[in-house]
């Protein structure tokens, strides 16, 4: 698997990242072990989790697998903090107290002395940005974190945070932003991706398969065994369903048929090779599902098909992102 630098940093990661949001709930430890083994065997290195995934069980599962199944040295561990992990006003957010406590708790669950990438999972309006970022500096200077990034930040939030860190020598630069990005969710192209490219952040794309819609499995109905049929996930998946998304899915299916490959491979290859994107984060409930993403790594989209997909899925641009002449 190709390896890519994450932003303007020395951290080199695989161009597919393994997401673990289902580990500990929908994916049991045996399936997780098969996923991790297959991912590493394929040349994958970056494994992404978060302290809020499955109430911490995702981190616990990953920690046990790094102790018994795959050597820690073969994997780059990314986790996140800022989400609610405890009750009360200090149980969430970007305060120094919550972030550093959350990091210690993540390291304990993972059984590690450091993580390779620590990401702020969300912007916190109630905490001064300089306090949040100072906690990131401390996490790095103490050796508990190697690199820092953000997740789900808007364009101006990304630019403000990255610029603050670049403004004074010795601060830890941001190297990544993790955002939802797919043929069905291209809004980040308006401001987030340009801000990331200008300020040296690599883009990690979560839900590159459009919450599963781009696989085509929801084309005519919702399979009873799918996430779309579960009360927990139905609203999340339905949030991307529309007449426009149906047209995009049909275009992906047509492209896949023409290339003799899967719709998953077409959708994944499209986002993987977008400007600014370092790695899509692919998650799966089963090892068989993950293997389909790994098998798609060799797919390249011809320019004509890429252009057609970009045309059918193009997000609306206007002032000020795109000024008209005159």
Number of C-alpha atoms within 10 A of each C-alpha: 17 12 16 17 16 25 22 15 15 11 16 16 22 23 24 28 24 25 22 27 23 19 27 20 14 14 20 15 18 12 17 23 22 16 24 24 16 17 24 19 13 15 17 24 24 24 26 25 24 25 27 21 20 17 14 20 22 28 30 22 21 26 21 16 20 21 13 10 14 17 11 14 8 14 18 19 23 24 25 26 26 25 22 17 19 11 8 8 9 16 18 19 24 27 23 19 15 22 24 20 14 23 22 16 16 26 20 15 19 26 16 16 12 22 23 18 24 29 25 26 24 17 21 17 9 9 13 11 18 14 14 23 24 16 19 28 19 16 23 21 14 11 11 21 21 17 24 25 26 27 23 19 20 18 17 12 16 25 19 14 20 25 14 16 19 15 10 10 8 10 17 23 26 29 25 29 27 23 24 22 25 25 24 26 20 17 17 19 18 17 15 22 25 17 22 23 16 12 20 18 29 26 30 26 24 23 20 28 29 22 22 17 22 28 20 18 13 17 14 7 10 13 12 9 8 14 18 21 15 11 9 10 13 14 13 13 17 12 9 17 16 11 9 12 19 18 13 22 26 15 19 26 22 14 22 19 13 10 16 9 14 21 26 22 24 27 26 27 21 20 21 24 15 14 13 22 25 27 28 29 26 22 24 22 20 18 20 14 13 20 16 14 20 19 12 18 17 10 15 14 17 10 9 9 19 15 12 14 20 15 11 16 20 16 16 10 12 10 7 8 12 10 9 8 4 3
